[in-house]
Amino acid sequence: MCKKSYFVLTAALLTSPLQLHAQNAAPAAPTAAAAANNNKINDTEVPNRFWQANVGGGQYMVALGTITAVSRHKYLLDGAIVVDEVTVDTTGQSLARFYFLSPISDKLTGNGLGNTASRIVDRGREIIENKANDAGTDVHNMVVKKFPETTHAHCIEYRLLSAEELSGLFNSVRTAWETGHGRSFSIKKSAS
């Protein structure tokens, strides 16, 4: 089983976009951010029997015949972070996990501090992304692991930056598995 520490994920959360969704909320019209994400997502059928994903943290490719389960679920980590996760299980020894992190914030309770906290996190993310770009790294796309708990846990993990990207990925792998037709899913990097 793959474990993540609260501290490390909290640090990662500072680099993730804040997008909170209420449970059982009525679907809303696509926002400008969602439209921008749809322009970044490319999902096409390919003439082979593989599903491949090219996301900010790396590439993943699996033969469709070896996929045994595809799931999407959410869970609360240490009472502070909502993890929205897609899992691709195969007959091999590794489990592929794609996830999007979002914080539990005062927005959920209607407390006015939610906007202030959101601005602070957004500013922190902006600073980290600017420094990462200056250094030539892609930190905001990187998965957070803690040695030794997750280093050798047979998990292949990828971090996505929005719930929309995760939905696109889940729909892609599910479609490929159900139809038996290969698919190539990719998320284009935004221009810095």
PARODO-665978 format. One line per 2 residues: number of its first residue (from 1); their letters; for each residue x, y, z of N, C-alpha, C, CB. Coordinates in Angstrom, 2 decimals, m for minus. Glycine has a CB too. Layout:
N
NUM	A	X Y Z X Y Z X Y Z X Y Z ~ ... $
This chain:
192
1	MC	0.84 m1.18 0.00 0.00 0.00 0.00 0.88 1.24 0.00 m0.95 0.00 1.21 ~ 0.50 2.27 m0.76 1.26 3.50 m0.85 0.82 4.44 0.26 1.08 4.16 m2.23 $
3	KK	1.77 5.01 1.00 1.46 5.94 2.09 2.04 7.30 1.77 2.02 5.42 3.44 ~ 1.38 8.33 2.23 1.89 9.69 2.06 1.82 10.37 3.41 1.07 10.49 0.98 $
5	SY	2.76 11.20 3.71 2.73 11.90 4.98 1.98 13.21 4.86 4.15 12.15 5.48 ~ 1.34 13.62 5.93 0.59 14.86 5.98 1.47 16.05 5.66 m0.06 15.05 7.34 $
7	FV	2.64 16.10 6.25 3.53 17.25 6.06 3.96 17.40 4.60 4.76 17.11 6.94 ~ 4.36 16.32 3.99 4.85 16.37 2.62 3.72 16.75 1.67 5.47 15.03 2.21 $
9	LT	2.53 16.19 1.88 1.42 16.52 1.00 0.94 17.95 1.21 0.27 15.55 1.22 ~ 1.05 18.45 2.43 0.68 19.84 2.67 1.60 20.76 1.89 0.74 20.16 4.18 $
11	AA	2.88 20.44 1.86 3.82 21.24 1.07 3.47 21.16 m0.41 5.26 20.76 1.30 ~ 3.10 19.98 m0.86 2.72 19.82 m2.26 1.45 20.59 m2.57 2.53 18.35 m2.61 $
13	LL	0.57 20.64 m1.59 m0.68 21.34 m1.77 m0.48 22.82 m2.07 m1.55 21.17 m0.55 ~ 0.58 23.38 m1.54 0.85 24.79 m1.79 1.12 25.06 m3.26 2.02 25.26 m0.97 $
15	TS	1.48 24.02 m4.00 1.75 24.21 m5.43 0.60 23.77 m6.30 3.00 23.46 m5.82 ~ m0.49 23.28 m5.70 m1.61 22.80 m6.51 m2.70 23.86 m6.59 m2.19 21.50 m5.94 $
17	PL	m3.43 23.86 m7.70 m4.53 24.82 m7.82 m5.64 24.48 m6.83 m5.07 24.83 m9.25 ~ m6.28 25.50 m6.31 m7.40 25.29 m5.40 m8.68 25.19 m6.20 m7.49 26.43 m4.36 $
19	QL	m9.26 24.01 m6.21 m10.56 23.81 m6.85 m11.34 22.89 m5.94 m10.42 23.24 m8.31 ~ m12.29 23.43 m5.25 m13.09 22.64 m4.34 m14.48 22.46 m4.93 m13.16 23.30 m2.95 $
21	HA	m15.02 21.28 m4.78 m16.34 20.98 m5.29 m17.17 20.44 m4.15 m16.27 19.99 m6.47 ~ m18.38 20.95 m3.99 m19.28 20.43 m2.97 m19.85 19.10 m3.45 m20.43 21.45 m2.67 $
23	QN	m20.09 18.20 m2.50 m20.68 16.94 m2.87 m22.13 17.16 m3.25 m20.56 15.92 m1.72 ~ m22.61 16.40 m4.22 m23.98 16.44 m4.68 m24.39 17.79 m5.24 m24.89 16.06 m3.58 $
25	AA	m23.45 18.59 m5.67 m23.79 19.88 m6.26 m24.28 19.67 m7.68 m22.57 20.84 m6.23 ~ m25.18 20.55 m8.11 m25.67 20.47 m9.48 m24.55 20.84 m10.43 m26.91 21.40 m9.69 $
27	PA	m24.46 20.19 m11.60 m23.40 20.53 m12.54 m23.52 21.98 m12.98 m23.45 19.60 m13.76 ~ m22.41 22.66 m13.03 m22.38 24.06 m13.43 m21.88 24.18 m14.85 m21.51 24.89 m12.48 $
29	AP	m22.13 25.32 m15.45 m21.61 25.58 m16.79 m20.09 25.61 m16.72 m22.17 26.91 m17.36 ~ m19.40 25.19 m17.78 m17.94 25.19 m17.76 m17.39 26.59 m17.49 m17.40 24.66 m19.09 $
31	TA	m16.39 26.65 m16.64 m15.75 27.92 m16.34 m14.65 28.18 m17.35 m15.18 27.93 m14.90 ~ m14.08 29.39 m17.28 m12.97 29.71 m18.17 m11.79 28.79 m17.90 m12.54 31.19 m18.00 $
33	AA	m11.57 28.45 m16.61 m10.47 27.54 m16.25 m10.71 26.16 m16.85 m10.32 27.44 m14.71 ~ m11.97 25.68 m16.81 m12.28 24.37 m17.37 m12.06 24.37 m18.88 m13.74 23.96 m17.03 $
35	AA	m12.47 25.46 m19.54 m12.26 25.56 m20.99 m10.78 25.54 m21.32 m12.92 26.84 m21.54 ~ m9.98 26.24 m20.50 m8.52 26.25 m20.73 m7.95 24.85 m20.55 m7.83 27.23 m19.76 $
37	NN	m8.43 24.10 m19.53 m7.96 22.74 m19.32 m8.34 21.84 m20.48 m8.51 22.18 m18.02 ~ m9.58 22.01 m21.02 m10.00 21.19 m22.16 m9.09 21.44 m23.35 m11.46 21.49 m22.53 $
39	NK	m8.60 22.66 m23.53 m7.68 22.96 m24.62 m6.32 22.31 m24.39 m7.53 24.46 m24.79 ~ m5.98 22.03 m23.14 m4.69 21.42 m22.81 m4.73 19.90 m22.92 m4.27 21.82 m21.41 $
41	IN	m5.93 19.31 m22.92 m6.08 17.85 m22.92 m6.22 17.33 m24.34 m7.29 17.43 m22.06 ~ m5.46 16.30 m24.66 m5.54 15.65 m25.95 m5.76 14.16 m25.70 m4.25 15.91 m26.82 $
43	DT	m6.86 13.62 m26.19 m7.19 12.21 m26.01 m7.63 11.65 m27.36 m8.30 12.01 m24.93 ~ m6.82 10.78 m27.94 m7.12 10.26 m29.26 m6.98 8.75 m29.29 m6.20 10.88 m30.31 $
45	EV	m7.76 8.14 m30.18 m7.63 6.71 m30.41 m6.38 6.46 m31.23 m8.90 6.13 m31.12 ~ m5.64 5.41 m30.90 m4.42 5.06 m31.62 m4.53 3.60 m32.10 m3.15 5.26 m30.72 $
47	PN	m3.83 3.26 m33.19 m3.97 1.93 m33.79 m3.11 0.86 m33.11 m3.61 1.99 m35.26 ~ m3.24 0.75 m31.80 m2.55 m0.33 m31.10 m3.41 m0.74 m29.91 m1.11 0.12 m30.63 $
49	RF	m2.96 m1.68 m29.12 m3.74 m2.15 m27.98 m3.11 m1.72 m26.67 m3.87 m3.68 m28.02 ~ m2.70 m0.44 m26.64 m2.11 0.14 m25.43 m2.86 1.40 m25.04 m0.61 0.45 m25.65 $
51	WQ	m2.85 1.68 m23.75 m3.30 2.98 m23.27 m2.05 3.69 m22.78 m4.42 2.87 m22.14 ~ m1.85 4.91 m23.25 m0.67 5.66 m22.83 m1.07 7.04 m22.35 0.35 5.76 m23.97 $
53	AN	m0.38 7.49 m21.32 m0.64 8.81 m20.76 0.67 9.58 m20.70 m1.29 8.71 m19.34 ~ 0.62 10.81 m21.16 1.77 11.71 m21.09 1.29 12.91 m20.28 2.29 12.13 m22.54 $
55	VG	1.67 12.94 m19.01 1.25 14.00 m18.11 2.48 14.73 m17.59 0.41 13.43 m16.93 ~ 2.27 15.82 m16.88 3.39 16.64 m16.43 4.48 15.90 m15.69 2.88 17.70 m15.56 $
57	GG	4.13 14.85 m14.94 5.12 14.13 m14.16 5.81 13.00 m14.88 4.49 13.60 m12.96 ~ 5.41 12.69 m16.12 6.06 11.62 m16.86 5.11 10.93 m17.81 6.63 10.61 m15.91 $
59	QY	5.52 9.73 m18.26 4.73 8.96 m19.21 4.41 7.59 m18.62 5.49 8.81 m20.56 ~ 3.24 7.07 m18.98 2.82 5.74 m18.53 2.20 5.04 m19.72 1.81 5.83 m17.32 $
61	MV	2.51 3.75 m19.90 1.95 2.98 m21.00 1.66 1.58 m20.49 2.92 2.95 m22.22 ~ 0.47 1.06 m20.85 0.08 m0.26 m20.40 m0.69 m0.97 m21.52 m0.78 m0.18 m19.11 $
63	AL	m0.46 m2.28 m21.65 m1.21 m3.09 m22.61 m2.63 m3.24 m22.09 m0.53 m4.49 m22.83 ~ m3.64 m3.02 m22.96 m5.03 m3.07 m22.53 m5.41 m4.43 m21.95 m5.95 m2.73 m23.70 $
65	GT	m4.82 m5.50 m22.48 m5.13 m6.84 m22.00 m4.63 m7.13 m20.59 m4.55 m7.84 m22.93 ~ m3.76 m6.29 m20.06 m3.25 m6.52 m18.71 m3.97 m5.69 m17.65 m1.77 m6.23 m18.66 $
67	IT	m4.86 m4.79 m18.07 m5.62 m3.98 m17.10 m6.69 m4.87 m16.47 m6.28 m2.73 m17.79 ~ m6.73 m4.89 m15.13 m7.72 m5.69 m14.41 m8.78 m4.84 m13.73 m7.03 m6.57 m13.38 $
69	AV	m8.49 m3.57 m13.48 m9.47 m2.69 m12.84 m9.08 m1.24 m13.08 m9.56 m2.98 m11.32 ~ m10.10 m0.41 m13.21 m9.92 1.04 m13.32 m10.89 1.65 m12.32 m10.17 1.56 m14.79 $
71	SR	m10.40 2.54 m11.48 m11.30 3.14 m10.49 m10.99 4.62 m10.31 m11.18 2.41 m9.15 ~ m12.00 5.33 m9.82 m11.82 6.72 m9.42 m12.51 6.87 m8.08 m12.39 7.73 m10.49 $
73	HK	m11.81 7.45 m7.14 m12.37 7.63 m5.81 m11.75 8.84 m5.14 m12.15 6.37 m4.97 ~ m12.42 9.32 m4.11 m11.91 10.44 m3.31 m11.78 9.98 m1.88 m12.84 11.69 m3.42 $
75	YL	m10.77 10.52 m1.21 m10.64 10.26 0.22 m10.02 11.46 0.90 m9.80 8.99 0.49 ~ m10.24 11.53 2.19 m9.71 12.62 3.00 m8.44 12.14 3.67 m10.75 13.10 4.05 $
77	LD	m7.37 12.87 3.46 m6.07 12.50 4.01 m5.78 13.36 5.23 m4.96 12.66 2.95 ~ m5.62 12.74 6.36 m5.27 13.41 7.61 m6.18 14.58 7.92 m3.84 13.89 7.55 $
79	GA	m7.43 14.52 7.49 m8.40 15.56 7.81 m8.14 16.90 7.18 m8.45 15.73 9.25 ~ m7.19 16.99 6.24 m6.83 18.30 5.69 m6.80 18.36 4.17 m5.50 18.70 6.21 $
81	IV	m6.65 17.24 3.50 m6.47 17.23 2.05 m7.42 16.22 1.43 m5.00 16.92 1.68 ~ m8.16 16.66 0.40 m9.00 15.75 m0.36 m8.16 15.23 m1.52 m10.32 16.45 m0.86 $
83	VD	m8.05 13.91 m1.60 m7.33 13.28 m2.70 m8.37 12.70 m3.65 m6.34 12.18 m2.18 ~ m8.35 13.14 m4.89 m9.21 12.62 m5.95 m8.28 11.77 m6.80 m9.94 13.78 m6.80 $
85	EV	m8.53 10.46 m6.87 m7.53 9.55 m7.42 m8.13 8.59 m8.45 m6.89 8.77 m6.31 ~ m7.39 8.37 m9.53 m7.70 7.34 m10.52 m6.62 6.27 m10.37 m7.75 7.92 m11.99 $
87	TV	m7.06 5.03 m10.26 m6.14 3.91 m10.11 m6.30 2.96 m11.29 m6.38 3.16 m8.77 ~ m5.17 2.55 m11.87 m5.17 1.57 m12.96 m4.41 0.35 m12.43 m4.51 2.15 m14.29 $
89	DT	m5.15 m0.72 m12.20 m4.56 m1.96 m11.69 m4.33 m2.91 m12.86 m5.48 m2.62 m10.60 ~ m3.20 m3.60 m12.81 m2.84 m4.51 m13.90 m2.38 m5.85 m13.33 m1.73 m3.90 m14.78 $
91	TG	m2.11 m6.77 m14.23 m1.60 m8.08 m13.81 m0.13 m8.01 m13.40 m1.79 m9.11 m14.93 ~ 0.51 m6.90 m13.62 1.91 m6.72 m13.23 2.05 m6.45 m11.74 2.54 m5.59 m14.03 $
93	QS	3.25 m6.08 m11.33 3.52 m5.85 m9.91 3.29 m4.42 m9.46 4.93 m6.24 m9.61 ~ 3.06 m3.50 m10.38 2.92 m2.10 m10.02 1.49 m1.61 m10.21 3.87 m1.24 m10.83 $
95	LA	1.13 m0.66 m9.39 m0.19 m0.03 m9.43 0.01 1.42 m9.87 m0.91 m0.12 m8.04 ~ m0.71 1.84 m10.91 m0.58 3.22 m11.37 m1.66 4.07 m10.71 m0.69 3.31 m12.93 $
97	RF	m1.23 5.19 m10.12 m2.14 6.10 m9.44 m1.95 7.50 m10.01 m1.91 6.08 m7.90 ~ m3.05 8.13 m10.38 m3.05 9.49 m10.89 m3.94 10.27 m9.94 m3.56 9.58 m12.40 $
99	YF	m3.44 11.39 m9.38 m4.27 12.09 m8.41 m4.19 13.60 m8.51 m3.90 11.67 m7.04 ~ m5.24 14.21 m7.97 m5.35 15.66 m7.86 m5.63 15.95 m6.39 m6.49 16.25 m8.80 $
101	LS	m4.90 16.92 m5.82 m5.05 17.29 m4.41 m5.80 18.61 m4.28 m3.67 17.39 m3.73 ~ m6.68 18.68 m3.29 m7.33 19.95 m2.97 m7.49 20.04 m1.46 m8.71 20.08 m3.70 $
103	PI	m7.40 21.24 m0.91 m7.46 21.39 0.55 m8.88 21.45 1.07 m6.72 22.63 0.96 ~ m9.04 21.09 2.33 m10.26 21.39 3.06 m10.04 22.82 3.53 m10.54 20.36 4.28 $
105	SD	m10.95 23.70 3.21 m10.73 25.10 3.59 m11.97 25.70 4.21 m10.29 25.92 2.39 ~ m11.82 26.91 4.64 m12.94 27.62 5.24 m14.06 27.89 4.24 m12.46 28.92 5.84 $
107	KL	m13.79 27.74 2.96 m14.83 27.94 1.94 m15.97 26.96 2.16 m14.26 27.77 0.53 ~ m15.65 25.76 2.64 m16.68 24.75 2.85 m17.63 25.13 3.97 m16.04 23.40 3.14 $
109	TG	m17.15 25.87 4.96 m17.98 26.25 6.10 m18.59 27.63 5.94 m17.16 26.20 7.37 ~ m18.24 28.34 4.87 m18.77 29.67 4.65 m18.04 30.73 5.45 m20.21 29.69 4.99 $
111	NG	m16.96 30.38 6.09 m16.18 31.34 6.87 m15.47 32.30 5.93 m15.15 30.61 7.79 ~ m15.49 33.56 6.23 m14.88 34.58 5.40 m13.38 34.44 5.25 m15.19 35.91 5.94 $
113	LG	m12.75 33.65 6.09 m11.30 33.48 6.01 m10.91 32.65 4.79 m10.77 32.82 7.27 ~ m11.86 31.99 4.15 m11.55 31.14 3.00 m10.88 31.90 1.88 m12.81 30.49 2.49 $
115	NT	m11.36 33.10 1.56 m10.77 33.88 0.48 m9.34 34.29 0.81 m11.61 35.12 0.20 ~ m9.10 34.67 2.05 m7.75 35.05 2.46 m6.81 33.86 2.36 m7.76 35.61 3.89 $
117	AS	m7.25 32.72 2.87 m6.42 31.51 2.80 m6.16 31.13 1.35 m7.10 30.34 3.55 ~ m7.17 31.26 0.52 m7.00 30.93 m0.89 m5.97 31.84 m1.56 m8.34 31.04 m1.62 $
119	RI	m6.02 33.13 m1.26 m5.05 34.06 m1.85 m3.64 33.76 m1.37 m5.42 35.51 m1.51 ~ m3.49 33.40 m0.12 m2.17 33.07 0.43 m1.60 31.83 m0.27 m2.24 32.84 1.97 $
121	VD	m2.43 30.79 m0.41 m1.98 29.57 m1.07 m1.67 29.85 m2.53 m3.05 28.46 m0.96 ~ m2.53 30.63 m3.21 m2.27 30.97 m4.61 m0.95 31.71 m4.76 m3.41 31.81 m5.18 $
123	RG	m0.68 32.65 m3.88 0.56 33.43 m3.94 1.77 32.52 m3.68 0.53 34.60 m2.91 ~ 1.64 31.61 m2.71 2.72 30.66 m2.44 2.99 29.77 m3.63 2.39 29.81 m1.23 $
125	RE	1.93 29.31 m4.28 2.08 28.47 m5.48 2.77 29.25 m6.59 0.72 27.96 m5.95 ~ 2.38 30.51 m6.77 2.98 31.34 m7.81 4.48 31.53 m7.57 2.29 32.71 m7.86 $
127	II	4.86 31.77 m6.34 6.29 31.95 m6.01 7.06 30.67 m6.29 6.46 32.36 m4.52 ~ 6.51 29.53 m5.85 7.19 28.25 m6.06 7.31 27.94 m7.54 6.44 27.11 m5.34 $
129	EN	6.25 28.17 m8.32 6.29 27.90 m9.75 7.31 28.80 m10.45 4.90 28.09 m10.37 ~ 7.36 30.08 m10.07 8.33 30.99 m10.68 9.76 30.55 m10.38 8.11 32.43 m10.18 $
131	KA	10.04 30.19 m9.15 11.38 29.73 m8.78 11.72 28.42 m9.49 11.49 29.55 m7.25 ~ 10.73 27.52 m9.59 10.96 26.25 m10.28 11.26 26.50 m11.75 9.74 25.32 m10.13 $
133	ND	10.52 27.41 m12.37 10.77 27.73 m13.78 12.16 28.34 m13.95 9.70 28.69 m14.32 ~ 12.55 29.23 m13.02 13.88 29.83 m13.08 14.97 28.77 m12.99 14.05 30.85 m11.95 $
135	AG	14.70 27.72 m12.18 15.69 26.66 m11.99 15.59 25.58 m13.06 15.51 26.04 m10.61 ~ 14.59 25.67 m13.93 14.44 24.67 m14.99 13.81 23.37 m14.52 15.77 24.37 m15.59 $
137	TD	13.05 23.40 m13.42 12.38 22.20 m12.94 10.87 22.35 m13.10 12.74 21.91 m11.46 ~ 10.17 21.26 m12.92 8.72 21.21 m13.08 8.11 20.75 m11.76 8.31 20.27 m14.26 $
139	VH	8.46 21.40 m10.66 8.09 20.98 m9.32 6.59 20.83 m9.13 8.61 21.96 m8.32 ~ 5.80 21.73 m9.67 4.36 21.67 m9.44 3.70 20.43 m10.04 3.71 22.90 m10.00 $
141	NM	4.36 19.74 m10.94 3.83 18.50 m11.51 4.36 17.26 m10.81 4.17 18.43 m12.99 ~ 5.31 17.42 m9.92 5.97 16.25 m9.32 5.14 15.63 m8.20 7.33 16.65 m8.79 $
143	VV	5.20 14.31 m8.14 4.58 13.55 m7.07 5.44 13.70 m5.83 4.42 12.05 m7.46 ~ 4.80 13.70 m4.68 5.52 13.81 m3.41 5.60 12.44 m2.77 4.83 14.82 m2.46 $
145	KK	6.80 12.01 m2.47 7.01 10.73 m1.80 7.90 10.93 m0.59 7.62 9.70 m2.76 ~ 7.73 10.03 0.36 8.53 10.10 1.57 9.28 8.78 1.74 7.65 10.39 2.82 $
147	FP	10.60 8.88 1.79 11.43 7.71 1.95 11.34 7.24 3.39 12.91 8.00 1.55 ~ 11.24 5.97 3.71 11.16 4.82 2.81 9.73 4.35 2.55 11.96 3.68 3.37 $
149	ET	8.74 5.03 3.10 7.37 4.53 3.03 6.87 4.34 1.60 6.45 5.45 3.76 ~ 7.11 5.28 0.71 6.54 5.18 m0.62 7.56 4.90 m1.71 5.81 6.43 m0.95 $
151	TH	8.81 4.89 m1.38 9.83 4.74 m2.41 9.78 3.38 m3.10 11.20 4.95 m1.81 ~ 9.55 2.33 m2.35 9.56 0.98 m2.93 8.22 0.29 m2.73 10.69 0.14 m2.31 $
153	AH	7.16 0.99 m2.85 5.84 0.44 m2.55 5.12 m0.09 m3.78 5.00 1.48 m1.88 ~ 5.80 m0.28 m4.89 5.22 m0.79 m6.13 4.10 0.11 m6.66 4.68 m2.19 m5.91 $
155	CI	4.22 1.40 m6.41 3.26 2.37 m6.91 3.94 3.28 m7.93 2.64 3.20 m5.76 ~ 3.25 3.47 m9.02 3.68 4.46 m10.01 2.69 5.60 m9.86 3.73 3.87 m11.51 $
157	EY	3.16 6.77 m9.49 2.25 7.87 m9.18 2.49 9.08 m10.07 2.38 8.26 m7.73 ~ 1.38 9.73 m10.42 1.42 10.94 m11.21 0.46 11.94 m10.59 1.06 10.66 m12.71 $
159	RL	0.88 13.18 m10.54 0.05 14.23 m9.97 m0.48 15.12 m11.09 0.85 15.07 m8.94 ~ m1.79 15.32 m11.11 m2.41 16.19 m12.09 m2.80 17.49 m11.38 m3.65 15.52 m12.75 $
161	LS	m2.96 18.53 m12.16 m3.16 19.86 m11.56 m4.61 20.32 m11.51 m2.38 20.85 m12.31 ~ m5.55 19.52 m12.02 m6.94 19.91 m11.93 m7.84 18.68 m11.94 m7.31 20.86 m13.08 $
163	AE	m9.04 18.86 m11.40 m10.04 17.80 m11.42 m10.47 17.51 m12.86 m11.27 18.18 m10.56 ~ m10.47 18.52 m13.71 m10.85 18.33 m15.11 m9.84 17.44 m15.83 m10.96 19.68 m15.81 $
165	EL	m8.55 17.65 m15.56 m7.53 16.79 m16.16 m7.71 15.35 m15.70 m6.11 17.30 m15.80 ~ m8.01 15.16 m14.40 m8.20 13.82 m13.87 m9.43 13.15 m14.49 m8.34 13.87 m12.34 $
167	SG	m10.50 13.92 m14.67 m11.70 13.38 m15.32 m11.40 12.94 m16.75 m12.84 14.42 m15.31 ~ m10.65 13.76 m17.47 m10.27 13.41 m18.84 m9.46 12.14 m18.89 m9.50 14.54 m19.48 $
169	LF	m8.52 12.00 m17.96 m7.68 10.81 m17.90 m8.51 9.57 m17.59 m6.58 10.98 m16.84 ~ m9.41 9.68 m16.61 m10.26 8.54 m16.24 m11.13 8.11 m17.42 m11.14 8.89 m15.03 $
171	NS	m11.74 9.08 m18.09 m12.58 8.75 m19.25 m11.77 8.10 m20.36 m13.26 10.01 m19.78 ~ m10.53 8.54 m20.55 m9.67 7.97 m21.59 m9.33 6.51 m21.30 m8.38 8.78 m21.71 $
173	VR	m8.85 6.22 m20.10 m8.44 4.84 m19.79 m9.66 3.93 m19.75 m7.68 4.78 m18.44 ~ m10.78 4.41 m19.23 m11.99 3.60 m19.18 m12.48 3.28 m20.60 m13.10 4.33 m18.39 $
175	TA	m12.47 4.28 m21.48 m12.89 4.06 m22.87 m11.98 3.05 m23.56 m12.89 5.38 m23.65 ~ m10.68 3.19 m23.37 m9.73 2.26 m24.00 m9.97 0.84 m23.51 m8.28 2.68 m23.70 $
177	WE	m10.16 0.68 m22.22 m10.34 m0.65 m21.63 m11.65 m1.27 m22.08 m10.29 m0.57 m20.10 ~ m12.73 m0.46 m22.09 m14.04 m0.98 m22.48 m14.11 m1.35 m23.96 m15.11 0.05 m22.16 $
179	TG	m13.48 m0.55 m24.81 m13.58 m0.79 m26.26 m12.49 m1.71 m26.80 m13.53 0.52 m27.00 ~ m11.39 m1.82 m26.07 m10.26 m2.61 m26.55 m9.44 m1.89 m27.61 m10.75 m3.91 m27.11 $
181	HG	m9.71 m0.60 m27.81 m8.95 0.20 m28.77 m7.95 1.07 m28.03 m9.90 1.08 m29.63 ~ m6.73 1.11 m28.53 m5.69 1.91 m27.91 m6.05 3.39 m27.87 m4.38 1.71 m28.64 $
183	RS	m5.52 4.08 m26.87 m5.74 5.51 m26.74 m4.46 6.16 m26.25 m6.93 5.82 m25.78 ~ m4.30 7.41 m26.66 m3.18 8.22 m26.20 m3.75 9.47 m25.55 m2.20 8.59 m27.37 $
185	FS	m3.47 9.63 m24.26 m3.95 10.77 m23.49 m2.76 11.64 m23.14 m4.71 10.31 m22.20 ~ m2.89 12.95 m23.34 m1.78 13.84 m22.96 m2.33 15.17 m22.47 m0.80 14.07 m24.16 $
187	IK	m1.55 15.77 m21.60 m1.86 17.10 m21.10 m0.72 17.99 m21.55 m2.03 17.12 m19.53 ~ m1.06 19.00 m22.33 m0.06 19.93 m22.84 0.38 20.84 m21.70 m0.62 20.77 m24.04 $
189	KS	1.66 21.10 m21.64 2.19 22.04 m20.65 1.73 23.44 m21.00 3.74 21.97 m20.59 ~ 1.43 24.21 m19.97 1.05 25.59 m20.22 2.32 26.40 m20.48 0.24 26.19 m19.03 $
191	AS	2.19 27.41 m21.29 3.35 28.27 m21.59 3.70 29.09 m20.37 3.06 29.20 m22.80 ~ 4.97 29.14 m20.05 5.41 29.89 m18.87 5.96 31.22 m19.29 6.46 29.12 m18.09 $
